């Protein structure tokens, strides 16, 4: 198993851009203070997007007259007929 590089805080501040580029390329590193590890910097990967549009395809059906369903009942509730 490959050992993760450890850098002190001063070195991390001085070389942050290069260290971040290396971490993004898959080489994580540890930032330490007085030789004591504090944090691990790893590459960030975006989660896979979850499908949204059409996620209920083939699971439900919508009647052709959906927008007119219950129209008589609604008209009666408001005291007018359409």
C-alpha positions in Angstrom: 0.0 0.0 0.0 1.3 3.4 -1.0 2.0 5.8 1.9 0.3 9.2 1.7 2.6 12.2 1.6 2.6 14.3 4.8 3.3 18.1 4.7 3.4 20.6 7.5 1.1 23.6 7.5 3.8 26.1 6.3 4.7 23.9 3.3 1.0 23.4 2.5 0.4 27.2 2.5 3.5 27.8 0.4 2.7 25.1 -2.2 -1.1 24.9 -1.9 -1.8 25.2 -5.7 0.6 22.4 -6.6 -0.5 20.2 -3.8 -4.2 20.7 -4.7 -3.4 19.8 -8.4 -1.6 16.6 -7.2 -4.5 15.7 -5.0 -7.0 16.3 -7.8 -4.9 14.0 -10.0 -5.3 11.2 -7.4 -2.4 11.8 -5.0 -3.9 12.7 -1.6 -1.8 14.3 1.1 -2.0 14.9 4.8 -1.5 18.3 6.4 0.2 18.0 9.8 1.0 20.4 12.6 4.2 19.8 14.6 4.3 16.3 13.0 0.8 15.4 14.1 -1.6 14.7 11.2 -4.6 17.0 11.2 -6.4 16.5 7.8 -6.3 14.4 4.7 -6.8 16.2 1.3 -8.4 13.8 -1.2 -9.7 14.4 -4.7 -13.4 15.3 -4.8 -15.6 13.4 -7.1 -19.1 14.6 -8.0 -21.9 12.1 -7.2 -23.5 10.5 -10.2 -26.6 12.6 -11.1 -29.8 10.8 -10.4 -32.2 10.6 -13.3 -35.2 12.8 -12.9 -37.0 13.5 -16.2 -39.0 10.4 -17.1 -38.2 8.6 -13.9 -41.8 7.2 -13.8 -41.9 6.1 -17.4 -43.8 2.8 -17.8 -44.8 2.9 -14.2 -47.9 5.1 -14.4 -50.3 6.2 -17.0 -52.0 9.6 -17.3 -55.4 9.6 -19.0 -55.9 11.8 -22.1 -58.6 13.9 -20.3 -56.5 14.4 -17.2 -56.8 18.2 -17.4 -60.6 17.9 -17.4 -61.1 15.3 -14.8 -63.5 16.3 -12.0 -64.5 19.5 -13.8 -68.2 19.1 -13.1 -67.6 18.6 -9.4 -65.3 21.6 -9.2 -67.8 23.8 -11.1 -70.5 22.7 -8.6 -68.3 23.5 -5.6 -67.9 27.1 -7.0 -71.5 27.4 -7.9 -71.2 27.5 -11.7 -71.4 25.0 -14.5 -68.9 25.0 -17.3 
